[in-house]
Amino acid sequence: MDILNGNCDLADLFSDAPEILRDWALGAANEQSERFGDVTSALISSGVVVDENDAIEHIAEITTAFVRGQKSRIFFRDIRGDGKNSYEPELKRRLGKFVRKVDPYTYYGWLAHQAIPDLYISDLRKWNSKLPKYADNSQLSFSLGRDLEWESGLFGKSLGEKKSNFTNPAEKKVKKKAGPRWHKPGTVFGGIEKIWEEANTVLADEDKQYYREMVARLERALKPIFGAYVVSLVGYAPAYAYAMLMSLTAWAGAALHFYNNTGRRYLVREVNVMSPGREISGGRLDAIEIRNPGYRPLNASQKKAVVKILAYPVLSAGHFFWQVSALRQTGLDVGVEDWKHVAGDGKNRGIVKFSEVEKRPATKDSDQIVRYLALGLVDLLHFHPEREKNSTWEKLIEDPPFGELEYFMPQGVITHKVLTEPARLHEKVVSIAERLDNAGERAAQREIWNFLLGYAISCLDGKGHEKLKRISPPAQKALVPDDRSSLPFFRKYRMDQSELEAKFQSVAPNSCARDYEELSGPVFLDKSALIEVSYSDAGKEVLTLHYDKLLRAVEAGDVKTKNFHGVDRNFFISCLVTEEKTPSFYLNLQKGAPWFKCFGCGVFGAIGRIPSDIEITVKETGSAPSGVWKPGDEPIISEEHHKFMALAQEILQMEFKGSVGEWYLAKERCLDVDLAFKMGAGFASNRLIHGLMDAGYSLDDLIAKGLVLISDKTTSTRGIGPILNRRGIRSEDMARVYGKKEGKEVMGYPYSMLLGRVTFPLTYEGKNTNFYGRSVDKDAKIVHCKTSFSAVQGGFNMGVLKDPDAKEVSMIEAAICVISITQMRSKFSSLPPNSFAIIGTGNYKILDAVVKSGKQLASGLDFDLKNEADPNKGQAGQKKTLKLMAAIKERGLPRPRDVTAEFLAQYSWPTREKKFDWNALLQHLAK
């Protein structure tokens, strides 16, 4: 297919597109023309387009929509230059160009990577353990790869529940319907050993007539400990008796290794090498292990420390290495485990030969371990308190975690230590750095092909419209701020050595470059730790005065003041930086943008962390021209606050999949949960507290940010009290003054404000400000809540204000309604394409952001019912709209187009007795 010289020129269609899309189109017209031809064939055969010219125009339209706002993450295959795509063989199969063969080796490898570690983390070696003779299918706890999902007809489905670092599925009690038979471990493992020896003899003699018999015997012997995993292995590809026997024999050898050598192992499984949000991905390692040398049993204190650590959320390998660094003092080792199974981990996903790994590991396998450790330690730099120093990397690799390869072979488990000396780790980082130049472009093009090939397959399945529904306006949120990117670290290895030395000599002690800003805790400009130093996206220093700490310092007499008669007045204090006695440090408590300035040394910045119970003065703005954004109107959102909220958003999103919040949005609200997740939906569990405190934040920080509140209705033994207690915070240290009653102070205790709620991130001008939480219980006393932030309350999906193609933006009340509109756009083209949620119609500061964007404003607020019994009640939405219209008029904006009224005039709502909002419409359509 000649797509450059046809009637419809692909190059012309993409002439005004972003550069990355133009480069992709050039590749599609040349070296990737066969792949592009398969896509057009799929679109034509599915009836989505009429002919090739129509297909090319359609592809240009949807890829342009897809690329806008996307940010690609570099994977190792992009660095390597591997252009393979897992969607392509499946598309060829759907078009009749490729016949997929059953691949038992890959499937057996997947099973082994789940079943054997499940045994390793169990206590089944204990003499008093009870093992059921047969286990049920609920033991399956893994997700298949995309290739295997297509092959087995389970694409997009998971075969079970989330993995645990603590329990083996075989330890779950089976319901006693007919009274299951139980065995002692010695009986079970003794029987396995006998059959394992016989199976090895059969394999060595290649006595094929006994293959089936040995498979049946091994299946019966291994069922008590591997349960449904064994059933799945035996039933997958019955014709492959040799591969089946090798796999089961390897499983038996791994079970005996566990029983005779290691016992229970403390593993954190399937860990991302690099934290979410880094611009580069290091892949996912099999496990991180904590153990005594020689697999000696842990003593009571070691076991207590390890179990406590394994209960915390793990963002990445670097994050885990950072938080367990103190374990070295207990004599415990921490390292990376990589498992290789006889079937599926050999060359071309084939068989691993015993002779090739008996004495030394395969080169590619040991190199993989070194890459994992090198990238994991680079990731650790971002959690290290002195990461801006040039010597930090060298310190980290002086005593790196151990690396170990375990080969699950029929002859038994072969273990190889991998040399991880500093020189080798350093060499690996340099080799990655040297190949980064074109990796970003390859990553972006890979994602375009993934989308396009996936869309073509969906069209052949009759589900192409569902794929396109998910091309929504980007949520304009980075799960982790750019200052945590690892790319700058790699880039320094491509500098000339003299240039590198000059770079670090030019960095001042308190003004290091944004790329090397520490993340483990705040930096302060003054000795009293009142003025915090952070950095803007442009690398500019930003100063924020902690007002709550200042009040305590003034009350204690540590800071001298002038004309300070109360907290509701502007006043002077002694300079906090130079510590001069004459008050020259001015504080202006203007509501919305409080600031400070020293007329002596010139230091200037914002005032933050103002207690919510303090009334501050409001500066009169006069009659400035309306509808024109003024620089002084911009609320100050510190980088420190943005960074904190971005990390909280990371953790909340990590908890969304599989949560009751995901169930609530799908079942109760009829939302596409993948779309909701893409737009920022999360779920708050206790891991939010764990994750933030793991990152170095204190209880006071969580209270100041509004994620933790104080109540006199709770105690230190309820809510998050036990969590804080396990972290060493005593009951008396948790207590805070809640208020006064009869002249006496009433003490309260902390609780997590968002716990058990679906969450949505709120932003303002691209920075995370706070969160909206929605209860999943319709009978909850408090259904809606927002965390507090003194400077400004953000909105949901505010990134539409930055979309250059959006001429008009629509203001909606609720985050769920914004997602609903995005989801329904394929059915109702008249719905607003660029909508954001104001989250409370009194949030007028959002209007200032609209003014600044210069875009037209439309209104899509709810339509509430009249209260016939009391005319003064009801129609709350309409009444709030009138107030909002007055605020819009004050800002010089034209009266917004009423999207709600236009829709109700065009489409019949089932009854006027029912309140109208956009999610109610979605639920009505779903019925």
N, C-alpha and C positions, 0 to 999 in steps of 0.2 A: 504493500500500500504506500503510494507516494503522497505523503500528506503536506509536502511543501509546494508541489507543483500542480495540485488539484485545483478545482474551482474555488475551494475555500482554503486559503493559505493560513496555516497554523501560526507562522511567524507574524503575520499581520494582526491576527486576533490578539496576540500577546504583546504587541508593540508598546502598549501603555501600561502593561502589568508590572509588578515589582520585579527587580532584577533576577531574583532567585527563580521566579516562575518563567521568565524568559529563557534562562539557562536550562530549566527543566524541559521546556518546549523544544529547544534545540536538540537535547538528548533524545527526546521522544521521536523526533523527526529523523534521527540518524541511527545511533547504535541501539536504541531501544524501540525501534520502529515495529518489530515483531510483537513486543509486549503491548504497544499502543494499538496495534491492529487487533489484538485479541480483545481489548477493551471495547473498541468500536463495534466489533462483531457481536459481543455480548449485548451491547445497548440496542443494536438493530434487531437481533433475534428476540429480545425480550419485549420489543414494541415501544421502548422508551423514545426512540428516534426513528426517523423514516429512512435516512440514507447516511452515507459517510460524511457529507458536508454538514448535515444536521447534527451528527454525532460530534464532530469537531467543535462546532459552535456551543453545543451543550457542555462538552468537557471544559471548554474555555471558561464558561460561566461558573460552573460549580467549583473548579479548582481555584479560580480567583476568589470566590467566597470563602473557600477553605483556608487559603494562605493568609488572608487578612487577619492580623492579630495573633497568628500562631508563632510560638517560640520553640524552636527545635532543641532537643537535648541530644548531645553527642554520645553515641554508643561506641563500644570498642570496635564493632564491625565497620563503623564509619571511619575510624582511624586506620583500620586495616585495609579499607577500600573494598570490602566485600559487598558486592551489589546484589546478592541473592535476596529473594523475597518469598516468604512462605505462602503468600496468596497466589502467586503465579501458577504453581503446579495445579492448585485446585481450580483456578479459572480454566486452564487448559483441559482439565478433566471434565468440567461442565460443558465445554465446547466440543468434546469428543476427540481431542488431540492427544490425550494422555490417559493411560489406564493406571490407576493407583494400585500398587501391590500391597498386600498385607505385610506390615513391618513389625514382626513380633519382638525383634531385638530392642527397638526403641521403647516399645510399650513395657517390656520386661524391665528395662532400665528405669523407667519412670516409677514402676511399682516398687522396685528395690529401694529407690531413694526415699520412699515414704515408709515402707513396711519395716525395714531394718532399723532406721533411727527411732521409730515408734517403740521397738523393743529396747533399744539402748537407753531410753529415758525412763524405763519402767523399773519396778522393784520385783520383777518376776523371779529373780534369783533367790529371794529370801526363802528360807526353809518352810515358813508358815504360809507362803502364798498359795492361793487356790486358783488353778487354771481351768476354765471350762473346756470340756472335750471339744465342743464345737462353738463357734462364735457367729454372730449374725452380721448382716451386711452393713450395719451402722458403723462398722469399723473403717470403712473407706473414708479417708480424710484428705484427699488430694485433688488437684485440678490438673487436667490433661493439657498438653501443649496444643497449639492450634492445629497442627497436622493430625495429631491423634484424635482430636475432637471431631474433625471433619470425617476422618476414617471411621470412627465408631458411631457417628450420628449424634454426638453429644455437644455440638459446637455451642459455646456460650454457657454451658452448664457446669456445675461443680459436683463431683461425686462425694459430697459429704460436708463435714463441718470444718471449722478452722483448726489448725494444728495447735497443740499445746506443748509447752516445754516441760510439762510435769507428768502427764498421765499417758499410759499406753491404752489404746482402745480395748485390748484384750482384758484389761483389768476391770472394765465395766461389768457389773453384774447382769447376767442374762435373766430375763423374767422366768420364774420357775413354773412354767406351764406343765411340763412332764417330768420335772425334776432332772436338771442337767447333771451329767457325771463330772466329778472334779478329780484333778490329779495333783500330786505334789510335784514341785519343780524337778526334783531328782529323778522321778519316774519319767517325766516328759523328756528332759534333756538327755537322760540315759538312753531312751529309745531312739532319739534323733541321732545320737552318736553312732549307734550300731548300723542304722540304715545309711547314714552318711558315708561310712567306710565302704559298705557294699556298693553304693552308687558310684563312688570314685573308681572302684574296681571295674564296674561295667563300662564307665566312660573310658578308662585307660585301655581296656581290651576292645573297645568299639563293638561291643556285643549288642547289636541293634535289636535282637529279639527280646531283650529284657528291658528296653527303654520304657515301654508303656507300664510294665509292672512296677519299675522303680519310681516312676512318676506317681502312680497311685499310692504307693507306700509312703513316699515323701509327703504327699498331700495330706494323708491321714496323720502323719507324725507332726507336721508343722501347723496344722489347724489350731491346736490349743493356744499357740502364741502369736500366729500371724492371721488367723481367722479368715475373713472375707478377702484379704489380699491374695491368699493362696487360691481361693476359689476363682477369683478374677484372672489370675495368671493361667491356671489350667484351662479355663473355658475360653480364653481369648483366641488362640490359634492352635486348635488340636492337632493339625497336620504337622506342626513343627516339634516333633517329639524330642529331637536332640537339643534344640535351644531351650525347650521347657525343662528337660532333665538337668542341663547345665545350670540354669537359673535356680531351680529348687535345691540343687546340691550346694550352690553358693550360699543360698539363704540358710541352709542347715549349718554350713561352716561358720557363718556370721553369728548364728544363735549359739553355737558352742564357744566361739570366741568371747561372747558376752558372758556366758555362764562360767567358763573356766578362767577367764583372765580379767575382764574389765568390771563386770557388775554394772550397776546403774551409773550412767554418765550424765553430766550436767551440760546441756547443749542449748544454744540459741540457734534455731534453725531458719534457713532461707533468709539470710540477712542481706539487705542492699549494701554494696560496698561503699557507695557514696550516698550522702543524705539527699532526700528529695529536694529539688530546687537548685542543685548544682547544675552547671551547664554541661557537665560530662558525667556519664554513667559508667561505673566500673563493673556492671553486671551484678549478679547475686551469687553469693557463696553458699555452700551447703550448710555449714554450721560454724559457730564459734564455740569452743569448748573451754570450760574451767575445770581443772583437775589437779590432783597431787601428782608429783613425778612417780612414774611406775604404777599408776592407777591405784595408789594406796587409798584406803577409805578416808573420807573426810572426817575430822573430829567435829564435835558438837558446835563449836564456835565457827568453824569454817563452813559447815553445812548451813548454819543459820544465816551467815553473810551471803552465801551463794544463792540460797532460796529467795532471799530478800531482793537481790540484784535481778534475778531472773523474772521477778514479778513486774519489773519496770518496763515501760515501752522502749523499744530499741529503734532509733531512727536509721542507723547505719552501723557499719563496722567501726568507723572512726568514732562515732558517738559512744559505742559500747566500750572500745578501748579506753576512751577518756574517762568514763564513769567507773571503770573497774581498776584504774591504775593503782589504787591503794591496796588491791588484793595481793600485789607482789610482796607486801610486808608480812602476809600470812603464810608465805611459802607456797602459794598456789600458782600454777602456770596458766596463762591465757594464750590461746592460739587459734589458728584457722584449720578446720578439717575439710578435706575435699574427698568425696567418695566416688569410686569408679566400680561399676558392676561389669561382670564378665560379658553380659549381653547388653549391647547398646552403647558402650563407652569406648569401643575399639575404633579402628580406622573406618571412616565413612559410616559411623554408628553401628559397627559390626561387633565381632567377637574380640575380646581382649585375650591375647595369647599369653599363657603362663610364662613361657620362656622369655618374653619381652619385658616382663615386670618383676620377675623373681628376684633379681639381684639389685636392680636399680629402677627407678620410676621412668616412665616415658618422658622425653624431653618436653613435649607440649604440655604435659600435666604438671610438671614441676614449675615450668614457666608460668602457668596459670596461677599457681599458688603465690609466686613472687609478685605477679601483677596485682592480685587481690591485696596482698599485704602492703605493697607500695602505695596503691591508691587509697587503701584504708587509712594509712598513716598520713597521707596528704589530707584526707577528710578530717582526721584528728586535729590537724593544724587549726581548723576553724573553731574548735572547741577549747583550744589551748590558751591559757591566759596570757602567754607571751608570744603569740604567733606572729606578731609583726617583726620580731627580731630575726635577723638573717641566720642566727645560730640555732634557732628552734628546730628546724628540720634535722640538722645533724644530731641534736640531742635525742630526738625521738627515735632515730634509727640506730642509736648506740646499742639499745637492748630491745629489739623488736619482739612481737609475739612469735611463738613458734608456728611453723607450717608443717602439716602432715597430710600424707596421702594414704588412703586405705582402699585396697583393691579387694572386692568381694569375689573371690575365685572359688571354683569347686573344691580345690585343694585346701582351702582355708583363707583366712584374711591375711593379706600381705600388707605390712605397714612400712612406709618409708618416710623418714624425716627429710624435709627440704631445707637446704642451706639458705638462710635468710640474713646473711651478713650484710652490713651497711653498704659495702661497695656494690653488691648485686642489686639492692633495692634502689640505690641512687642511679645506677645504670639503667634500670627499668623506667624510672621517671624521665630520664633524659631521652630515652628512645621514644617514649610516648610524645614528649614535647616536640621532638623533631618531625613528627608526622601529623601534627595538629592543623597545619595550614589550611588544608582543604576539607577537613572533617566536618566543619559547620555546614558547608554547602552540601556535602553528601548527606548529612543528617536531614536537612530540609527537603532534599529531593526524595529521600527514602520515605518520609512521611507523606509526601504528595502521592507517591506510587501506592503506599499502603491504603490511603484513602480511596484512590481511584479504582484499584483492583478490588478492594472490598466493596465498593459501590457497584461495580460491574457484577460481582457475585450476588449481591443483594437484589439487583434488578432481575437476574435469572431466577431468583427465588420469589419474585413478586413483591419484594420488600424494599425496593429502591427509595420510595418516598420516606420510609422510616429512617434510612441512612441520611437523607438530606435534611430531615427535621433537626438533626443534631448539629448541623452547621449553624449554630446560633451565634449572635454577637458575643465576642469573647468577654469573659467576666472581668478582664483587666485586673487580674490579681495574680501576683506571683506567690506561690506557696511559701517560698523563701525569698527574701530580698536579694537583689543582685550582689550586695556586698559579701555574700557568702559563696560566690562563684569560685571554683577552683582554677579556672583558666588563667588568671593572673599569675598563680604560682608556677604553672607550667611555662608560661611565656617567658619568665625570667631565665629559664634554662636555654632560651634561644638568643639571649643577649651576649654581647661580648663581655668578657670578665671585667674589663675596666669600666664598662658602662654599668654593669651590675653593682660594682663597688661604689661608683659615684651615686647611683640611685639610693643606696642605703645610707650613705654619708649625708645625703641631702634631707633625710627624714628627721624632723625635730622630735624630741621625746614625747611631746603631748599633741603633735599634729601629724601623726603618721597617715600615710595614704589610705583612702577609703577601702582599698582592696585588702589592707592588712589590719583593719580595725578589729580589736578584740571583741569576742562574743561571749565570753564567760562571765562578765560582770561590767558594770558601768565604770567610766573614767571620770574623775572630777578635777576641776581646774584649781580649786582652793583646798586648803588643809582641812577645813571643816566639812568637806564632802557635801557641799550644798549646791554647787554649780556643776551640772553634768555636761560632759563633752561628747558630742556625737557628730555625724557627718551626713550631709545631704547627698542626693544622687550624683551631683556634680563634684563631689569630694570637698565641698565647702564646710568649714567647721560651724557647728550649730551649738549654742549654749542654752541650757535650760536650768533655771533656778527652782529647786524643790521648795515650794512655799511652806508646806507642812513642816519640814525640818527646820526652816528658818524661824517659824513661830516658836518652836520648842527652844531654839537657841536664844531667841530674844527673851523668852520667859525665864530661862536659866541665867540670863545676864551675860552670856558669852558674846553677844553682839550688841554694840552701842547704837542707840537710835536717836532720831531727832523728830519732834512733832508726831510721835506715834501715840495716838489716843485710842486706837482700836483697829480692828482688822478691816474696817470698811473705808479706810482713808489712805491716800497716797502719802508716802513718807520717805525720809532719808535714813540710811544706816551707814556704819563704817564700812569701808571697802573690804569685801571678803577676800579679794585677791592680794592686795598690797598690805592689808591689815593696818592701814593708817587710822589714827584715832579720830580725825575730823570726819564727820559724816558727809560723804560725797557720793554715795551709792544710792541712786534714786529708783524707787519702785512705783510704777504706774499701774494701778489695778483696774485697767479698762476692761470691761466685760467683753469676752470674745477674743481679745488679743492682748492680754497683760504683758508688760515688758519691763525690763530694767536697764539702767545705764549708769556707769560710774563716770562722773565728770572729772575725775582725777586721772585714772589710767586708761579710760576710754572703752573698757569692756562693755559689751552690749549683748542682750539676748532676750529670750522669752521667759515668762513665769509659768510654771506648771505645777501639777499636783496640789491645786487649791482645794482644801476640804469642801465637801458639798454643802455643809451647813453654814458657810460664810457668805454673807451678802456683800458683793463688791459693787463699786459705782459703775454707772453706765455713761460712757462718753457721748455727748450729744453730737450727732453728725451734721446737724444743720440741714440745709436744703441743697445738697449736692445734686448734680444732674442724675436723674434716674435712668436705669437701663444701661448704664456704663459701668463696667467693672473698674474698681479703684484698687491699686496695690495694697493700700492700708486695710482693705476689707478682708484680706486673706487670713484665716485662722492659722495659728502656728501649731503644727503637729510635729513633734520631735522625731528624729530618726530612732531614738531609743524606744519610743512608744510604738512606732510603726513596726520596728523589728520584733518587739514583744508580741504584738497582735498577729503578725505574720507567722511566728512560730506556733502560737496557739491555734491558728487556722490549720497549720500542717497537722497537728495532733488531732484536731477535731475531724478532719477529713480522713485521716488514717482509721478512725473508729467507725466511719459511716457504713461501709460495706458489711452486710450481715447483721446490722444493728436493728433494734426495734424502730429506730427512726427511719431507716430505709423502708421497713415494712409499712410504717404509717404513711409515708408519702405515696407508696405504690397502691396500697389497699384502701386507705381512707381518702386520699386526695387524687388518686388516679393519675399520678405523675410518672413520667419516664424517669426512673431513678438515675440512669446514666446521664441524662441531660441535667438533672438536678445536681448531681455530683460535679459535673463539668462546670456548672455555674456557681459552685461553692458550697453546696449543702454538706453539713457535717453532723456529728452526734457527740454529745458530751458525756463521757464516762469518767471514772476516777483517774483514768490515765492522763487526763488533762492536767491535773495537779501534779502527778508524778513527772510527766514530761517537762513541765515548766520548771519545777524545782531541780530536776536533773540538769537543766541548762544553766543553773546557777542563780535562779531567781528565788527570793525569800518569800515568806508568808506576807510580810509587809508589802512587797512588790505586787503580789497577787491581789491584796486588798486595795492598794492604790489604783490598780488598773480596773477594778470593778468586777473581776471574775470571782472573787471571794467576798462575801458580805458577813456582817456580824449580827447575831440575833441572840436575844435573851431566852428564846424558846428552845434552843438546842444546848447540848453539853459537850464536853471534851470526849465523851465516849460514843457519840453519835456522828453521823455524816462523815466529814473528812477528818474528824478528830483522831480516830485510830490510825489513819494514814500518816498524819503529822507526828503522832506518837512514835510510830515505827521509824520515823526519820530523826528521832532524838529530840523532838520538841515537846517539852513537858506541858502538863495541863495548865500550870500557872503562866507559861510563856504564850499559850494560845489565847488566853483571856484578854479581852479589850473592853474599854469603857463603852457601854452601849448607850447610856443616857443617865438621867437623874430622876429619882422618884423620892418625893418628900425630902428633898435636899441632899439625898445620898446617892452616890454613884451606883449604877446598876451595871454589872458585868455581863458580857455576852461572849459567845464562842463562834468560830468561823464555820461557814457552810458554803458549798459550791453553788453559785447562782444558776449555772446552766445545766447542772447535772440532770441527766435523763431527758434532755430536750434536743429536738432537731435544731441545728444552728445555721445561721447565714451570716457571712462576713459583711460588715458595713464599711464603706470607704468614702474618702473625700479627696479629690484631686490626686487619685492614684495611691493614696496612703491608707493603710488599715487603721480605723479609728476605734471601733467597738463591735459588738455582736448583738444580733437579734436571736432570741431563743423562743421556740414554740413547743409547748407541752404536747406529748403524744397521747395524753389522757384527756378526753373531752370533758371529764368531770373535775378537772384540776381546779383548785381555788384560784391560782394565777396561771392563766393560759399563755399570755404573752409577757415577754420581758426583754429589756435592753440593758446591756452593761453600760455604765456611765463613763463619760469622758468630758472633762470641763471645757475643752476648746470648741468642739463641734460634734454633733451627732451625724454620723455618715449615713449614706443611702446604699441600697442594694443594686448591683449591676450598673454602677455609676460610670463604668468604662465607655458606655455609649456616648457620653459627652465628648470623648476623645476620638470617636470614629469620624474620619474626614468625609466619608460618604453620607453620613446621616445629617440631613438638613433639618429634620424635625425629630424631637424626642418626646416620648409620652410618659407622663408622671402617673404611677400606679400606687395604690396604698400598700400592698403586701408583697413580700418576696415570693410567696407561693403563687400569687397571681401573675407575677412577671414570668415565672417559669411556665405557668399554664398558657399564657399568651404565646410564648415562644414555641411551645409544643403544638398549639392549634393553628399556627400560621399556615400550614399546608392545607387546612380545610377552609379557613376564612382568610383570604388574601387581604381583606380590608383591615385586618387587625394591625395595630401599630408594630412595625418591625424593630424599633429601637426604644425599648421601654426600660424604665428604672423604677425602683420602689422607694418612696419617700419615708416609709416606716413611721407613720404618725403624721397627720396632716398639720400639726403645729411645728414641724421641723422646717422653719422658713429659711434657714441658712443654706439649705439645698438649692433654693432659688437663686442665691448668689452665684453658685457654681454654674447654673444654667445661663445666667447673665454673662458670666465670663466666657462661656463656650461660644456665645453668639448664635446659638441654634434656636429655632422656633420651638415653642412649648405646646404640647397637647395634653389634655387631661383625660385620664381613664379611671376616675375614682368610683367607688362603689355606689350602688343605688339602694338606699335603705327604705323600709316601709313606713307608712304613716301609722301613728298610734291613735286609733279611733276613740279609745277610751279617754285619752289625755292628749289634747292637741299640742300641749307644750313638750311632749316627748315624741320620740320616733324621728325618722329621717335624719339620723345623726350624720350620715355621710354628706347629705345635701347641705346641712347647716355648717359643717366643717369646711365644705367646699366654698361657701360664701366668704368665710374668713380668709381662706387661702387665696381667693380671687382678689381680696383687698390687698393682701401682701404682694401679690403679683403686680397689681396696679401701681403700688408704691414704688416698685423697682422699674417702672417704665416699660414693662413687657406688655405686648398686645394680649388681649383676652385670648386664652388658649382655646383651641378647637376641642369640643367635648366629644371624645371618642366613644364614651359610654352611651350618650344620648343618640349619636349617629347609629351605633350598632343596634340599639333597642328599637330604633325607628325602622331599621331595615330587616331585622330578623325577629320573629315572634318569640318572646320569652314565655315559658309554659303557663305562668300565672303571675298576676300582679300581687298575689299574696305571698310570693316568695322573694326574698332578698336577692338582688343580683350582684354577683362579683364574678371575676373571670375564672376562678377555680370552680365556682358553682356551675358555670357553663360547661367546663370541661367534664365535671362529674355527670352532668345531665347528658352530654354526648356519649359518655362511656356506657350509660345504661341503655 
